[in-house]
Structures are given as C-alpha cells and as structure tokens.
C-alpha cells in the first residue's frame, strides 16, 4: 500500500463514520492519542480526540435525520508536499 493509499483509507474511515453516524468507524481514522482543536460556533472545542467521538454520538441522529440519503463524499485527491525547512533524506 502506498503512502497516498494509506492516507485515503484513513480519511475514508472518517467520511464513512460521519455519513453513517458511526463513531466507531470514524475513530479508525485517528491515532488513540490524537487531539482535536477547533470551534463549534463561538466555543472552543479542544482536547483528546474522544471529545469528537462523544460529540458525534450526541449529534449524529440529528445530523442523519436532517439529510437522509444525501451524504455523498469520497477522497478525490491527495497532494503530498515536503515540509519546508526539512533537509532531504540521505
């Protein structure tokens, strides 16, 4: 499996979990020690990745009910770049 294929597979777990409402499927996209940082409206949403899964469990039935059958998503492209300032491997 190429690095791009591995990334696409991980992202697809996230997409599938979001579409189906399955936090178990979504969690397959993340390392167990992952953290999350962002905003939900004006409120900071940060902490262990489990916070995302807990939030998803609370809101999933509402999200699924509001748009039944309309969830279509897939990985279209992955562009990989070397980080700036990192010397080439020898």
ABEGO torsion letter per residue (X at the ends): XBAAAAAAAAAAAAAAAAAAGBAAAAAAABBAABBBBEBBEABBBBEBAAAAAAAAAAAAAAAAAABBGABBBBBABBBBBBBBGBBBBX
